[in-house]
Amino acid sequence: MILADLAVVIPELILVTYAMAALLWGVFVDQKQKPVGPALIWITSAVLLGLSIWICLTPSGARQAFNGTYSDDPFSRFAKVMLLLSSAVVLFLSQDFLKREGILKFEFPVLTAFATLGMMVMVSASDLMVLYMGLELQSLALYVLASFHRNDARSTEAGLKYFVLGALSSGLLLYGASLAYGYSGTTHFSGIAAATTSRPYSIGLLYGLVFMIVGLAFKVTAAPFHMWAPDVYEGSPSPVTALFATAPKIAAMALFARLLIEAFGQAVDDWRNIIAILSIISMFLGAVAAIGQKNIKRLMAYSSIAHMGFALMGIAAGSHQGFQAMLMYLAIYATMSIGAFAFILSMRRDGRPVSDIADLNMYSRQSPLSALALLLLMFSLAGIVPLVGFFAKFYVFLAAIDAGMIWLAVAGAVASVVGAYYYVRIVYFMYFGEEVDVLDESFPHIGRVTLVASAALMLLGVINLFGVAGVAESAAASLFR
């Protein structure tokens, strides 16, 4: 039985073994004589990419390990491939930035590997204890990454804020989990689901559900539990901000979906409206608050809040179609965000990183190709036809309408119109702004390739979304088995 369990978690075992070996390598090698940071970034990225391929080649079907507390199914595999690819690409992009800032240390890829391991555990968790272990493994690594630039006061402030508010959210999540355990007698999702089949079920379970939703809303930066995101996004080193905007969002949203369906699937009517309210608040707060932002990293923070609101719309539908739309939205959002941050990482003037939107004035004259690629990404983030970002929103709107929540789809459409302003504003600066000192011509080759490739995907993906819709449908179906 133990060997069968271990066979299910081979990718996780490979990653934890590598992370521990890389940590020991970095500790026992004299970093002044022979720094291993650059090599570890490339090796870690290759390991993450290799694991994503391994998972793609895993035979279809659902498997469970450790007495049903850990699930390996198409849903978890879809999420794992997305987060592994996101983490790997962010690591590839980070090397030049970290080197220029003098913080290219071996701990960065090691911490990223441990954070990714925690994310992989999160999306496969079918038990409250496994859920919490994965969540905290991810969070503890990300707390350190947020404050990785130790000589920068903003970075240390970001790490402290993230730690304090992250601890608060973990406490709320644990309190909700303890209530769910106390009133169901088990930490297993299937056991909690059995306790909710009788009507009326215990009010304690309902309170436990609410507290766990609040705790997870912190992790996905859903308003009104978003307060940590703008400051942490702005203060963290830009590669860390790029990581925050992609892989952890995928993992937390996938965990959110699995918890609600596997543990509280019989109580859809009790949590659907809560998720819908979180969705509306997130969409509108993210859209409105971003309008006045001058720092592009803070703008992307509010943008992520709004986009998580749209993803939550798919969960609020509570249907197979809604969860398919949510998975598709996350995949498309991660692709757009990685492309946008590939550009943000390159923004420098006189050798120093800059992040003011006004620094992009007339950038189209300096680099027409990069400006065009960023234009496509901004329009796609805004959901403008015919780019792929439009179809991401279209699918969640359609899922909400099919679930009888027309009002939610209408609210999402209005929020999209409001949010389009700050994306178009960036484009305006690039093409019609005032003349300013040009940015440094220091765009790393891999960053430029990533920017152009992600923009091309937003344009060419309209043909058939590269088959993502079919894979997401199979993944969502496995959750509703």
Residue pairs with C-beta under 8 A, 6 or more apart in sequence:
4 65
5 65
5 66
5 70
6 13
6 65
8 63
8 64
8 65
8 70
8 72
9 65
9 70
9 72
10 54
11 51
11 54
11 55
11 80
11 120
12 117
12 120
12 121
14 47
14 51
14 54
15 47
15 48
15 51
15 113
15 116
15 117
15 120
16 117
18 44
18 47
18 113
19 110
19 113
19 114
19 117
22 40
22 43
22 44
22 106
22 109
22 110
22 113
23 110
25 36
25 40
25 106
26 36
26 37
26 40
26 106
26 107
26 110
29 36
31 37
31 105
31 106
35 104
35 106
36 106
37 98
37 104
37 105
37 106
37 108
37 109
38 95
38 99
38 104
40 106
40 109
40 110
41 91
41 92
41 94
41 95
41 98
41 104
41 108
41 109
42 95
43 109
44 88
44 91
44 109
44 110
44 112
44 113
45 88
45 89
45 91
45 92
45 109
46 88
47 113
48 84
48 85
48 87
48 88
48 91
48 113
48 116
49 84
49 85
49 88
51 80
51 84
52 80
52 81
52 84
52 85
52 88
55 77
55 80
55 81
55 84
56 77
56 81
58 72
58 77
60 74
60 474
61 73
62 71
62 72
62 73
62 74
62 478
62 481
63 71
63 72
63 73
64 70
64 71
64 72
64 126
65 72
66 130
68 126
68 127
68 188
68 190
69 125
69 126
69 127
69 129
69 130
69 188
70 121
70 124
70 125
70 126
70 127
70 130
71 124
71 125
71 126
71 258
72 124
73 475
73 478
73 479
73 481
74 471
74 474
74 475
74 477
74 478
75 123
75 254
75 257
75 258
75 327
75 475
75 476
75 478
75 479
76 123
76 124
76 254
76 258
77 475
78 327
78 471
78 472
78 475
79 123
79 250
79 251
79 254
79 327
79 330
79 475
80 119
80 120
80 123
80 124
82 247
82 250
82 330
82 331
82 334
83 116
83 119
83 120
83 123
83 246
83 247
83 248
83 250
83 251
84 116
84 120
84 247
86 243
86 246
86 247
86 250
86 334
86 338
87 112
87 115
87 116
87 119
87 243
87 246
87 247
89 338
89 450
90 112
90 239
90 242
90 243
90 246
90 247
90 338
90 341
91 109
91 112
91 239
92 446
92 450
93 239
93 242
93 338
93 341
93 342
93 345
93 444
93 446
93 447
93 450
94 108
94 239
94 242
94 345
95 104
96 345
96 444
96 446
96 447
97 237
97 238
97 239
97 345
97 353
98 104
98 105
98 108
98 237
98 239
100 348
100 351
100 353
101 149
101 237
101 353
103 148
103 149
103 150
103 237
105 148
107 144
107 148
108 145
108 148
108 239
111 141
111 144
111 145
111 148
112 141
112 145
112 243
114 137
114 141
115 137
115 138
115 141
115 142
115 145
115 243
115 247
115 248
116 138
116 247
117 137
117 138
118 133
118 134
118 135
118 136
118 137
118 138
118 139
118 140
118 141
118 251
119 134
119 138
119 247
119 248
119 250
119 251
120 134
120 251
121 130
121 133
121 134
121 137
122 131
122 134
122 135
122 138
122 251
122 252
122 254
122 255
123 134
123 250
123 251
123 254
123 255
123 258
124 130
124 134
125 131
125 133
125 134
125 255
125 258
126 188
126 189
126 190
126 258
126 262
127 187
127 188
127 189
128 177
128 180
128 181
128 187
128 188
128 189
128 192
129 187
131 177
131 255
131 259
132 170
132 173
132 174
132 177
134 255
135 170
135 173
135 219
135 255
136 170
138 248
138 251
139 166
139 170
139 219
142 162
142 240
142 243
142 244
142 248
143 159
143 162
143 163
143 166
144 159
145 236
145 237
145 240
145 243
146 155
146 158
146 159
146 162
146 163
146 232
146 235
146 236
146 240
146 244
147 155
147 156
147 158
147 159
147 160
147 236
148 155
148 159
148 236
148 237
148 240
149 155
149 156
149 236
149 237
150 156
152 235
152 237
154 234
154 235
155 235
155 236
155 237
157 231
157 235
158 231
158 232
158 234
158 235
158 236
159 235
159 236
161 228
161 231
161 232
161 235
162 228
162 232
165 218
165 227
165 228
166 218
166 228
168 218
169 214
169 215
169 218
169 219
169 225
170 215
171 215
172 211
172 212
172 214
172 215
172 218
173 211
173 212
173 214
173 215
173 216
174 215
175 211
176 207
176 208
176 209
176 210
176 211
176 212
176 213
176 214
176 215
177 187
177 208
177 212
178 208
179 204
179 205
179 207
179 208
179 211
180 187
180 192
180 205
180 208
180 209
180 212
180 263
181 187
181 208
182 204
182 208
183 195
183 202
183 204
183 205
183 208
184 191
184 192
184 194
184 195
184 196
184 202
184 205
185 191
185 195
186 192
186 195
189 258
189 259
189 262
189 263
190 262
190 263
192 205
192 263
192 264
193 262
193 263
193 264
193 265
193 266
195 201
195 202
195 205
196 205
196 263
196 264
196 266
196 267
197 266
201 267
205 267
206 267
206 270
209 264
209 267
209 270
209 271
210 274
212 259
213 271
213 274
213 275
213 278
214 225
216 252
216 255
216 256
216 259
217 225
217 278
218 225
218 228
219 248
219 252
219 255
220 249
220 252
220 253
220 256
220 308
220 311
220 312
221 228
221 229
221 249
221 282
221 301
221 304
221 305
221 308
222 278
222 279
222 281
222 282
222 305
222 308
222 309
222 312
223 278
223 281
223 282
223 285
223 286
223 305
223 309
224 281
224 285
226 282
226 285
226 286
226 305
229 301
229 302
229 304
229 305
230 298
230 301
230 302
232 244
232 301
233 241
233 244
233 245
233 297
233 298
233 300
233 301
233 304
234 241
234 295
234 297
234 298
234 301
234 355
236 244
238 297
238 341
238 344
238 345
238 353
238 355
239 345
241 297
241 300
241 341
241 344
242 337
242 338
242 341
242 344
242 345
245 300
245 304
245 337
245 341
246 334
246 337
246 338
247 334
249 304
249 308
249 330
249 333
249 334
250 330
250 334
253 308
253 311
253 312
253 315
253 326
253 330
254 327
254 330
256 315
257 315
257 323
257 326
257 479
258 479
260 271
260 275
260 315
260 318
261 323
261 479
261 480
262 479
264 270
264 271
268 318
272 316
272 318
273 316
275 312
275 315
275 316
276 312
276 313
276 316
276 405
276 408
278 309
278 312
279 309
279 310
279 312
279 313
279 316
279 408
279 412
280 309
280 408
280 411
280 415
281 309
282 305
282 306
282 308
282 309
282 312
283 306
283 309
283 310
283 313
283 411
283 412
283 415
283 416
283 419
284 309
284 411
284 415
284 418
285 302
285 305
285 306
286 302
286 303
286 304
286 305
286 306
286 307
286 308
286 309
286 415
286 419
287 302
287 306
287 415
287 416
287 418
287 419
288 418
289 302
289 305
290 299
290 302
290 303
290 306
290 419
290 422
291 418
291 421
291 422
293 299
293 302
293 357
293 422
294 356
294 357
294 358
295 355
295 356
295 357
296 344
296 347
296 355
296 356
296 357
296 426
297 344
297 355
299 357
299 422
300 337
300 340
300 341
300 344
303 381
303 419
303 422
303 423
304 337
306 415
306 419
307 329
307 333
307 381
309 412
309 415
310 329
310 392
310 393
310 396
310 412
311 326
311 329
311 330
311 333
311 396
312 326
313 322
313 325
313 326
313 396
313 397
313 399
313 400
313 408
313 409
313 412
314 322
314 323
314 324
314 325
314 326
314 327
314 329
314 395
314 396
314 399
314 400
315 322
315 323
315 326
316 322
316 400
316 403
316 405
316 408
317 323
317 325
317 396
317 399
317 400
317 402
317 403
317 405
318 403
319 399
319 402
319 403
320 473
320 476
320 477
320 480
321 398
321 399
321 402
321 476
322 396
322 399
322 400
322 402
322 403
323 476
323 479
323 480
324 395
324 399
324 469
324 472
324 473
324 475
324 476
325 395
325 396
325 398
325 399
325 472
326 396
326 476
327 472
327 475
327 476
328 391
328 392
328 395
328 465
328 468
328 469
328 472
329 392
329 393
329 395
329 396
331 468
331 472
332 380
332 388
332 389
332 391
332 392
332 461
332 465
332 468
333 392
335 388
335 454
335 457
335 458
336 377
336 380
336 381
336 389
336 454
336 458
338 450
338 454
339 373
339 377
339 450
339 451
339 453
339 454
339 455
339 458
340 374
340 377
340 378
340 381
342 447
342 448
342 450
342 451
342 454
343 370
343 373
343 374
343 377
343 447
343 451
344 355
345 444
345 447
346 439
346 442
346 443
346 444
346 447
346 448
347 353
347 354
347 355
347 359
347 360
347 439
348 354
348 439
348 440
348 442
349 359
349 437
349 439
349 440
350 440
351 440
354 439
357 425
357 426
357 429
358 429
358 433
358 436
359 436
359 439
360 426
360 429
360 430
360 433
361 429
361 430
361 433
361 434
361 435
361 436
362 429
362 430
362 431
362 433
362 434
362 435
362 436
363 370
363 371
363 429
363 430
363 438
363 439
364 371
364 372
364 430
364 431
366 438
366 439
366 441
367 443
369 452
370 443
370 448
370 451
370 452
371 430
371 431
372 455
373 451
373 452
373 454
373 455
373 456
374 426
374 427
374 430
374 451
374 455
375 427
375 430
375 431
376 387
376 455
376 458
376 459
377 451
377 454
377 455
377 458
378 423
378 424
378 426
378 427
379 387
379 389
379 423
379 424
379 427
380 387
380 388
380 389
380 390
380 458
381 389
381 423
382 389
382 416
382 419
382 420
382 423
382 424
383 389
383 390
383 392
383 393
383 416
383 420
384 390
384 420
386 462
387 458
387 459
387 462
388 457
388 458
388 459
388 461
388 462
388 465
389 458
391 462
391 465
393 412
393 416
395 469
396 412
397 409
397 412
397 413
398 409
400 406
400 408
400 409
400 412
401 409
457 466
